């Protein structure tokens, strides 16, 4: 009976260890995916494709659970709306950027 408990504990520990490694690797993949999304949206912004940039920055905000890009995305959305003369939307997103600046 004692050897069964040791084997069971070892199996549970190995399973928990494997799950923790899997969760760490999926977080880093998700993070790099968010960074790729940010750079894609920023490249659209830099090229003057402001309304496409708005769409991609909003997509970034939707998936950014850790809120790493909240300020930058809202700020670039505001600048994009300003460039397109959508001033009410620009004010809204400038305010959101200000409220999320740390």
C-alpha positions as CSV (number, residue, x, y, z in Angstrom):
1,X,0.0,0.0,0.0
2,X,2.8,2.4,0.8
3,X,4.5,1.9,-2.6
4,X,1.1,2.6,-4.3
5,X,0.9,6.0,-2.5
6,X,4.5,6.9,-3.6
7,X,3.7,6.0,-7.2
8,X,0.4,7.9,-7.1
9,X,2.1,11.0,-5.5
10,X,4.9,10.8,-8.1
11,X,2.4,10.6,-10.9
12,X,0.3,13.6,-9.6
13,X,3.5,15.6,-9.1
14,X,4.7,14.8,-12.6
15,X,1.3,15.8,-14.1
16,X,1.2,19.0,-12.2
17,X,4.7,19.9,-13.3
18,X,3.9,19.2,-16.9
19,X,0.8,21.4,-16.7
20,X,2.7,24.2,-15.2
21,X,5.3,24.1,-18.0
22,X,2.5,24.0,-20.6
23,X,0.8,27.0,-19.1
24,X,4.0,28.9,-19.1
25,X,4.8,28.2,-22.7
26,X,1.2,29.2,-23.8
27,X,1.6,32.5,-21.9
28,X,4.8,33.3,-23.7
29,X,3.2,32.4,-27.0
30,X,0.2,34.6,-26.3
31,X,2.4,37.4,-25.2
32,X,4.5,37.2,-28.4
33,X,1.2,37.1,-30.3
34,X,0.1,40.4,-28.6
35,X,3.4,42.0,-29.4
36,X,3.1,40.9,-33.1
37,X,-0.4,42.4,-33.1
38,X,0.9,45.7,-31.6
39,X,3.7,46.0,-34.2
40,X,1.3,45.2,-37.0
41,X,-1.2,47.8,-35.9
42,X,1.6,50.3,-35.4
43,X,3.0,49.6,-38.9
44,X,-0.5,50.4,-40.3
45,X,-0.5,53.6,-38.3
46,X,3.0,54.6,-39.4
47,X,2.0,54.0,-43.1
48,X,-1.0,56.3,-42.7
49,X,-3.6,53.5,-42.8
50,X,-5.4,55.0,-39.9
51,X,-8.7,53.3,-40.0
52,X,-7.1,49.9,-40.5
53,X,-4.9,50.8,-37.5
54,X,-7.9,51.6,-35.4
55,X,-9.4,48.1,-36.2
56,X,-6.1,46.4,-35.3
57,X,-5.5,48.4,-32.1
58,X,-9.0,47.6,-31.0
59,X,-8.4,43.9,-31.7
60,X,-5.2,44.2,-29.5
61,X,-7.2,45.7,-26.7
62,X,-9.8,42.9,-26.9
63,X,-7.1,40.2,-26.4
64,X,-4.8,42.1,-24.0
65,X,-6.0,40.5,-20.7
66,X,-3.0,41.8,-18.8
67,X,-3.6,45.3,-20.1
68,X,0.0,45.8,-21.2
69,X,-0.8,47.8,-24.3
70,X,-3.9,49.7,-23.0
71,X,-2.3,53.2,-23.0
72,X,-0.4,52.8,-26.3
73,X,-3.3,51.3,-28.1
74,X,-5.9,53.9,-26.9
75,X,-3.4,56.7,-27.7
76,X,-2.8,55.5,-31.2
77,X,-6.5,55.0,-31.8
78,X,-7.0,58.6,-30.7
79,X,-4.3,59.9,-33.0
80,X,-5.8,57.8,-35.9
81,X,-9.3,59.3,-35.3
82,X,-7.8,62.8,-35.1
83,X,-6.0,62.2,-38.4
84,X,-9.3,61.2,-39.9
85,X,-11.1,64.3,-38.5
86,X,-13.3,62.1,-36.2
87,X,-12.7,64.5,-33.3
88,X,-15.3,63.2,-30.9
89,X,-13.9,59.7,-31.2
90,X,-10.4,61.1,-30.8
91,X,-11.4,62.9,-27.6
92,X,-12.9,59.7,-26.2
93,X,-9.8,57.6,-26.8
94,X,-7.4,60.4,-25.6
95,X,-9.4,60.3,-22.4
96,X,-9.2,56.5,-22.2
97,X,-5.4,56.7,-22.7
98,X,-5.1,59.3,-20.0
99,X,-7.2,57.3,-17.6
100,X,-4.9,54.2,-18.2
101,X,-1.6,56.0,-18.0
102,X,0.5,54.8,-15.1
